[in-house]
Amino acid sequence: MESENGYMLQPVSSLTLEEQYLSLSLDWSTGKPGRARDQPLKIISSDSKGQLHLLMVNEATAELHPVASWPAHHFEAWIAAFNYWQTELVYSGGDDGLLRGWDTRMLGTSVFTSKRHSMGVCSIQSSPHREHILATGSYDEHVLLWDTRNMKQPLADVPVQGGVWRLKWHPVYHHLLLAACMHNGFKILNFQKDTEEKQDVTILTSYTMPNSLVYGADWSWLCHSLKPMPTLTFDQNDMGVRAADHTLTVAEEPLARSLEGIMDHDGEGLAEAHSKVKLKVSLLPLTEGVRSSSHLPSSPKICDLSLYPGGAIFDSSLLATCSFYNHVLHLWKWEEK
């Protein structure tokens, strides 16, 4: 289908699951920059019958080829994800409350099974920045951070007061994790210490949208220039996010007009506590107006980090969330102040 801006979305390959199966998640094997030339392009998917499906993608023809399918969970397999550092390893989470690891070279039994979450496991992401680091989330309203070399106890356990349906590591800043927390909106978590240590986790900011469930969240992967990234450090006294001598804040940038005033949304006096992380809401419709907005890069494009070993500048000021019930996609902008 061709859109007004001249781009075309065209299906090139598909795989049909068994009748009355629902495909619930998928992950690409390319979540970490710097894929080796001989590394195959793969997809792992999960379904409503508790199965996982490993697919290979022929990059020359863009065709999908099934490699293996196997039962992983007793109920819905909500999530499946690759270990981006060893793509033969995959993880899965199910409505049975289990977190499992699998070696796709010898299927049959799981590499590990964790019952650390007390309810269904519905989000998993391997860190693209730190080997052995894995984040998981559950209906039990906790985000767990793991060292995959020791899956007996997590490095961190963060209560977020909402079922964690999606987790996304920032494409550049290795310590930032975005969590979609269903009825409790979204949160940005900061894992401040070296990731091999037990963590003291800061929730940098959060936003709750009434009468909605936040199911999706992701950071911007647009980049518009090549130069070294500034180093971000966190001042725990004011919880500001600093790049050199500037403070990055989360702010609202509507397309048509600016709303006045900063709103305190955490319900615990964040503004009065002199926090410099301030949040406003903006609803940017998916139209040409968004693409031509002066707040966005003039020539944005998707960044492949492997093409820019010297460092690519991301438009890391943008993130998006989508919510159930109100059927709205929110676009958020971080501003330098």
LINKA-V181333 format. One line per field, one symbol per residue. burial: b if it has 16 or more other C-alpha atoms within 10 Angstrom, else e. A space follows every 50 residues. Layout:
BEGIN
burial: ???
END
This chain:
BEGIN
burial: eeeeeeeeeeeeeeeeeeeeeebbbbbbbbbbbebeeeeeebbbbbbbbb bbbbbbbeeeeeebbeeebebbbebbbbbbbbbbbebebbbbbbbbbbbb bbbbeeeeebeebeeebebbbbbbbbbbbbbbbbbbbbbbbbbbbbbbee beebbbbbebebbbbbbbbbbbebbbbbbbbbbbbbbbbbbbeebeeebe ebbbbbbbbeebbbbbbbbbbbbbeeeeeeeeebeeeebbbbeeeebbbb bbbbbeeeeeeeebbeeeebbeeebbbbbbbbebeeeeeebeeeebbeee eebebeeeeeebbbbbbbbbbbbeeeeebbbbbbbee
END
